[in-house]
Amino acid sequence: MVSVFDGMGRICTMAFGAGVTYLAAGKPARVVPSKFREAPVEIEDDDGRMVLIIAPTWWVRRDLVPEIARGDRIEPGNGKTYTVITDRPNGSPASDATLICELERIFP
């Protein structure tokens, strides 16, 4: 089904994102256009309340990482590696809607 929101995730990623290396368990690494943030961010929860996330976050289109799972890793290009702790949809019904993944840094 076509939605007025279709395409917005793609536009936002192209305008504000960069290539992040995604390492899904058991699959080869690939670069995915997305946004990485180390600073705290506020997002709206399922009940419409604003929630502060203090963990690093990765904003990625769900159609680019349909297999995403807890424990997958990313390398955003800052010399650090992070593991996915949780992923949540941003509430958009679009097919290219963004997932917001909470991350934890992996120390060597």
C-alpha positions in Angstrom: 0.0 0.0 0.0 1.3 3.4 -0.9 1.5 6.0 1.8 2.2 9.8 1.8 5.2 8.9 4.0 6.8 6.6 1.5 10.2 8.0 0.5 10.7 10.2 3.5 13.1 7.8 5.2 15.2 7.7 2.0 15.2 11.5 1.6 16.3 12.0 5.3 19.0 9.4 5.1 20.4 10.8 1.9 20.3 14.4 3.3 21.6 13.8 6.9 23.2 10.3 6.9 26.5 8.7 6.1 27.8 5.2 5.4 27.9 3.0 8.5 29.3 -0.6 8.3 26.7 -3.1 9.4 27.9 -6.5 10.6 24.9 -8.8 10.9 25.5 -12.2 12.6 26.7 -14.7 10.1 26.6 -12.3 7.1 29.3 -10.3 5.3 29.8 -6.7 6.4 28.1 -4.1 4.3 27.9 -0.3 4.3 24.4 1.1 5.0 23.4 4.8 4.6 22.2 5.8 8.0 22.7 8.2 10.9 24.7 7.5 14.1 24.5 9.6 17.2 26.6 9.4 20.4 24.9 12.3 22.1 21.6 11.7 24.0 18.4 12.1 21.9 14.7 12.4 22.7 12.2 10.2 20.9 8.5 9.7 21.2 7.5 6.4 22.8 4.4 4.3 21.8 2.2 6.3 24.1 3.3 9.7 22.7 5.5 10.7 25.6 9.0 12.0 25.0 11.8 9.7 26.3 15.5 10.5 26.6 17.8 7.9 25.3 21.3 8.4 26.7 22.9 5.4 24.9 24.4 5.9 21.4 21.8 5.5 18.7 21.7 4.3 15.1 18.9 5.6 12.8 18.5 3.3 9.8 15.8 2.5 7.3 14.2 -0.8 8.2 14.1 -1.9 4.5 17.9 -1.8 4.5 18.4 -4.0 7.6 15.3 -6.4 7.7 17.4 -9.0 9.5 18.5 -6.7 12.3 18.8 -8.5 15.7 20.2 -7.9 19.1 23.9 -8.5 19.1 24.5 -7.3 15.5 27.4 -4.8 15.3 28.0 -1.5 13.6 31.2 0.5 12.9 30.2 4.1 12.2 33.7 5.2 11.1 34.8 6.8 14.4 37.2 4.0 15.3 34.7 2.4 17.7 32.5 -0.7 17.4 28.9 -0.9 18.8 26.5 -3.7 19.4 22.7 -3.4 18.9 20.8 -3.7 22.2 17.3 -2.9 21.0 15.6 -1.6 17.9 12.3 0.2 17.7 10.3 1.7 14.8 9.9 5.4 14.7 6.1 5.1 14.3 5.9 5.9 10.6 3.8 3.6 8.5 6.0 4.1 5.4 7.8 1.1 3.9 11.1 2.9 4.3 10.5 4.0 7.8 13.4 4.5 10.2 14.4 2.1 13.0 16.0 3.7 16.0 18.6 1.2 17.5 20.0 1.7 20.9 23.7 0.7 21.0 26.4 -0.3 23.5 30.1 0.2 22.7 32.2 -2.9 22.5 35.7 -2.5 24.0 38.5 -4.6 22.6 
